[in-house]
Amino acid sequence: MDRKLTYKTVKLDVKNNIATVTLSDPATRNAITDPLLLEEVKAVFTAIQQNPDVSVCILTGEGKGFSSGGNVKDMLNREKMFAGNHLELQNNYRNGIHSLSKLLYSIEIPV
């Protein structure tokens, strides 16, 4: 089954049993620490995991780079997922980037 889904910061294209996930926030160089991008990526990978027609996944990024990792401006300004005290930061990491890593690890197809 071929299909395309577009979120605000992520694109999913499934064709010939191959899912292509494109991080699409070039303004931040696809910073994974953006809360919206993070939630959309998790939603896309959950959908891929539940789709028996997908046998492999390609993860790529739009713009100049695949992903800048964390948004350094947010880190310096202690904004978004970098806001709060040390317990809040720990929780943000646990529910944010760490949960994405666990989700990617649990997918039973090559990524």
Secondary structure, 3 states (H helix, E strand, C coil): CCEEEECCCEEEEEECCEEEEEECCHHHCCCCCCHHHHHHHHHHHHHHHCCCCCCEEEEEECCCCCCCCCCHHHHHHCCHHHCCCHHHHHHHHHHCHHHHHHHHHHCCCCC
